[in-house]
Amino acid sequence: MTSLPGGSDDRGRTSRPRPLACARCSTTAEAPQPTWICSVENGSRHYFCDACSREHLRAIEGRLDSSWW
């Protein structure tokens, strides 16, 4: 699909990305970090920092929900 000339889908909004927060320990980051992971559980995204990711690697590889670990 194409937009009309001069048109914009964002209606002039200049939204800043919200800071990410680790779903486990609440560590925050201003932008997506390459060492963080994103897990989709029950249709919603959960981000986990690198420290929590390393600590729970076996559970993550086993595809267990974060509520289990």
N, C-alpha and C positions, 0 to 999 in steps of 0.2 A: 504494500500500500504506500502511496506517496502523499505528501502533504502539499497543500496549496502554497504557491510562492508567497514568501513573507510570513507564513504561518508557522506556529511552533506548538508542539504538543505540551510543553511545560508551562505555557501561559505566562512567561516572563519570570517565573520563580527562580530564584538562585538559592537552592537548598544546599546547605553544607551537610556532608555525611555525618550521621550521629556517631559518637565514639562507640567502639565495641567494648563489651564487658564480658569477661569470662563467666560462663554460667555456673562454674564450680566455686571459684575463689573471689570473684568480682574484680579482678585486675582489669584495668581499662587500657585502651589503646586508641589513639586518634584516627588511625587508618588501618585497613586490613594488614595484618602481619603475615609474612610468608611461613612462619613457624607455627601459627595458630591453625586449629582445625575447625571445620564447620560440620555439625551433625544435624541431620533433619530427623526429628523425633515427633511422631504424631502430627506431622504436617507443619511444624514450626522449626525454625533454625535456632541452633544453640552453638555458640562459639566457645572454644576452650583454649586457654593460653598454652604456651609451650611447656610450662612446668606441669600443669595438670595433665596435658596430653602424654608426656613422658611417664608420669606416675601411674596412669591408668591405661597404658598401651595395650596390655593383654585383653582387657575388657573391651576396648575400642575395636581391636582386631576381631574379637569374638562377636562383634555387633550387638553388644548388650546395651540397653538404654542407660543413660547416665544416672537415672534414679537407682539402678541396681548397684552402681559403683559409687 
